[in-house]
Amino acid sequence: MKVVKLEPQAVLIQDQDIEAWVDVWIEEEDVQCDWNQYIFSDDDPNDQALKEWQENTDNFIMATDLAIEALEKAGIIRQAENGKWYNAED
């Protein structure tokens, strides 16, 4: 699994043939993450493969950890010594 693209509040993660966006935001001094895509077409095999991949908890944990790390390394978000999270411009 690796980071493919970085935006201020989203990171594109690739795992073999799967690409999935992870949304990342700071809420009440804590970092929050969720999948960007949550509506899937029943008729699209790519959508169904992505849905199945996203339903795997291990994939969510790895993808969100990578996304947070990438945004932190890029200086977009930061964690203070007290453990609270902030957008870098705050």
C-alpha positions in Angstrom: 0.0 0.0 0.0 1.3 3.4 -0.9 0.4 7.1 -1.2 -0.2 8.1 -4.8 -1.5 11.7 -4.5 -1.9 14.3 -1.8 -4.4 17.1 -1.4 -5.0 19.3 1.6 -7.7 17.2 3.1 -7.5 13.9 1.1 -4.9 11.3 0.2 -5.1 8.8 -2.7 -4.0 5.4 -1.6 -3.0 2.6 -3.9 -3.0 -1.1 -3.0 -2.2 -3.2 -6.1 -5.1 -2.5 -8.6 -7.2 -0.6 -6.0 -7.1 3.2 -5.6 -9.1 4.8 -2.9 -9.3 8.3 -1.5 -9.1 8.8 2.2 -10.6 12.1 3.6 -8.7 13.5 6.5 -9.8 16.5 8.7 -9.2 18.0 12.1 -12.3 18.1 14.4 -12.1 19.3 18.0 -8.3 18.9 18.0 -8.5 15.3 16.9 -7.7 13.8 13.5 -10.7 12.2 11.7 -10.6 9.9 8.6 -13.1 8.3 6.4 -13.3 6.8 2.9 -14.2 9.4 0.2 -16.4 7.0 -1.8 -19.3 5.4 0.0 -21.8 5.0 -2.9 -21.1 2.1 -5.2 -22.7 0.9 -8.4 -24.0 -2.7 -8.2 -23.4 -3.0 -12.0 -19.7 -1.9 -11.9 -17.2 -4.6 -11.0 -14.6 -2.0 -10.1 -17.0 -0.3 -7.7 -17.8 -3.7 -6.1 -14.1 -4.6 -5.8 -13.4 -1.2 -4.1 -16.4 -1.7 -1.8 -15.1 -5.1 -0.7 -11.6 -3.7 -0.2 -12.9 -0.8 1.8 -14.9 -3.1 4.1 -11.7 -4.7 5.3 -10.9 -3.1 8.6 -7.1 -3.8 8.2 -7.2 -1.8 4.9 -8.9 1.1 6.6 -6.3 1.1 9.4 -3.4 1.0 7.0 -4.8 3.5 4.6 -5.7 6.0 7.3 -2.3 5.7 9.0 -0.6 6.3 5.7 -2.8 9.3 4.9 -2.2 10.9 8.3 1.5 10.3 8.0 1.7 11.8 4.5 -0.2 14.9 5.5 1.9 15.3 8.6 5.2 14.9 6.6 3.9 17.4 4.0 3.3 19.9 6.8 -0.5 20.1 6.2 -1.5 18.8 9.6 0.5 18.6 12.9 0.3 17.0 16.3 1.3 19.1 19.2 3.3 17.7 22.2 0.0 17.5 24.1 -1.4 15.0 21.6 -3.8 17.5 20.0 -4.0 17.8 16.2 -4.1 21.0 14.2 -4.1 22.2 10.6 -0.6 23.6 9.9 -2.0 27.1 9.2 -3.7 27.2 12.6 
